[in-house]
Amino acid sequence: MADAPVVPVSRLLNQRGLSGFHIKLLIWSLFIVLMDGYDIGAIAFAAPELVRTWGVDRGALGPVLSASNIGVLAGSALFGWVGDRYGRKAALIGSLLCFGVFTWIAAYSSNLDEMFWLRLLAGIGIGGAIPNIVALNAESAPRHLRATLALIAVGCVPIGGAIPGIVSATLVPHYGWQLLFLIGGIAPILIAIAAMIGLPESIKFMALHERHRAGMQRLIGEISPNFQVPPNAKFVI
């Protein structure tokens, strides 16, 4: 590979600008971030029903409401490492499955202790999503669009956090507080399964790992159709 021709990926990205790849990446990012925001906010809207149903004091909900924040600290470090080591796609799928599974199980919790631990574990997954979404967009976008695409995606967290309020006002009175967590659990799992097929990997990660050579060649063809990639090319960022 010492004499292999070099493909300057960053230069091609900067010359091409926004492409269909980036639109696809942004759409996936929005879905993931919306669910991340949803699961952050779900417990706050479930709290009044938990007080009424379980007959607990409002003050006793404090640890439950903050449990996911503890998990977020661990999750951002854990899934940040996963993203660096195994790719942003793997980290995001793992993050979705983590907070999806534990949020789903939370729908069947029967006391504050169970809910506390389930929210803490869900928080680990929640904490892994945003750092990897930011990195995925920053590592894949043209230089002048990196911050813009990342901020658009992350900016949807409050929108996702508002959705449990709509569910709480319209559906929870009829189906119970459990519905908040069923939605917050099942939807991320379905997105994770779909992401295994459709979510793009970080361009930087693909360029640095030989096993993604075929994917990089297809991507270069999409970004810069007139650029011919030599069979033994070395991709550099």
N, C-alpha and C positions, 0 to 999 in steps of 0.2 A: 504493500500500500504506500511505500515511500514515494514512488513515482506516479501514484494515481492522480488523475486530474481532480481538481477541487471544485466543488459546487458551492458557491457563496449563498447560502440559504437566506440570510438576513437581507442581503442586497436584492435578491429576487422578490422577497416580501415587500421591501420598501418601494421597489419599482412598480409592483402590481397594485399595491394599496388594498382596499377592502375587496374581498372575494367571496364567492359562495361558501367556501370553507369557513370563513369567519362568521358569516351569518348563521350557518349551521351550529357553529361553536357557541355563539351568543344565545341562540334559542335553547340549546341544551343547558347552558349556564342559568338561564332564567328559570327553567323548570326546577333545577336543583336548588337554586337559591330561594325560590318561592316556598318549597317544602321545608327548607331549613328555617326560614322565617316563621312558617306555620307552626312547626314543632316547638320553636322558642316560645311562641305566644299561647299555645294551646292550654297550658296549665293555668294561666291567669284567668282564662275564661271558664275553665272547669271548676275553679276554686269555690265560687258560691254554691254550686251544686254539691260539691264534696262536703262543705260545711253542713248543708241541709240534709244530705243523704246519710252521712256518717255520724252526724250529731257531734262534731268536734268544734272546739273553739277556733275562732278565726286566727288568733295568734299562733296556734299550733301548726298552721300551714306555712309559717315562715321558712323553716328548713326545706320543705317540699318545693316551695316557689324558687328557692335559690339553689337547689341541688344541681340542676343542669349547668349552672355557672361553674361549679366545681369541675364537672365533667368536661366542660369546654376547655378549661386550661390544660387538662391532660390530653384531650383529643387534638387540639391544635398542634401540640408537639408530636404526638404519636403519628397522626396522619400526615403531618408535614414531612416526617422522616420517611413514611411509606411512599409519599409522592416523589421525594428525591431519589429513593432507592428503586422503586418499582414502577414509577410513572404516575402522572396526575390522574389518568383514567382509573387505574387500580385503586388509588387513594379515594377518589370520589365514589366509586362503586362500594368500597368498603365502608365509607362514611354513611352513605345512604342506607345500606343494609343494617348498620349498627343502630342508627337512631330510628330506623323503621321498625326493626324487630322489637326493640325495647319499648317503643311508644305503643306498638300494637299490644304487647303484653300488659302495658299499663292500663289498658281498657278493662282488664279483668282483676285489677288490684282491689283489695277489700279493706285496706287500712293505710294509715299514713306512713308506716315503716316501709311497707312494700312500695308505695308510690315514691317515697324518697329515693330508694335504691334504684328503682327503674328510671326515674328522671335523671339520676346521676349518670347511669350507664348510657342513657340516650344522649346526654350532654357530651359524652366522648365523641359520638358520631357527629353531633351538631357542630362541635368545635373543629372537626376536620374538613368541613365543606368549604367555608369561605376562604381560608388560606390557599387551598388548592384551586378554587375557581379563579382567584386573583392570579395565581401563578400560571395556570393553564392559558388564560387570556394574554397575560403579559409575555409569555414565552412563545406565543403563536402569532401575535399580531405585528403588523408593520410598526416601526418605531413611533410614528406620529399618532398611532391609534391605540397604543398599549394602555395608557391610563384611561382613555375614553371607554374602551370596551370593558375593562375591569370594573370601572365605576358604574356603568350602566347595569351590569350584572348584579353587583353588590347592592346597588341602590334599590333592588326589588325586595330586600329583606323586610322592610316595613310593610310592603304590600302583602307579602306572605303572612306577616304577623297580624294583619287585619282580617284575614280570611276566617280564623277561628271565631272572631266576633260575629261574623255573618252566620256561621254555622250555629253558634250559641243562641243567637236571637231567633233563628228560623226553624232549626231542626232539633236542637237539644230538648226543648220543651216537650216534644213528641217522642223522641227516641232515647233520651237520657244523655248524661255527660259522657258515657262511654263512646258515643259516636265521634266526639272530638278526637279521641285517641285512635279509634279504628281508622278514620281517614288519615290521620297523621302517621299511622303505621303502615297501612297497606299501600298508599300512594307512593311513598319513597321506595318501597320494595319493588313495585312494578316499574318505576323509573330506573332503578338499578338494573333490573333484568333487561330492559330495553337498552340501557346504556352499554351493556356488554357488547352489543352489536353496533349501535349507532353513535356512541360518544367518541369524538376524535381524541387522539392522544396529543400531548404537547409536541409542537414541532421541534422545540429544542431537545426534548427527551428523545424523540425519534432520531434526530440528527446525530446524537451522541452514542446511540446504541445500534450496533450492526444488525441485530435481529429485526430491526424495523426498516431495513433497506428497501424492501418491496413497497412498503407503505409510503416511504419518503419519495420514491420514484413516481408513484401515482399522484402524490400531493404536488410535487413539482410540476407534473404535467397539467394539473388543474390550475395551479397558481400562474404558471408561465407556459402556456401551450406551445410556444415557439422555441422553448429551450430544450435542447436534446441532452438528456442525461447519459453520459458514458456508462457502460456496463460496470466498470470498476471504479466509479467515482467515489470520492471521499466528501461527505457532507460536512460543512463547517458553518457555525453560526457567526 
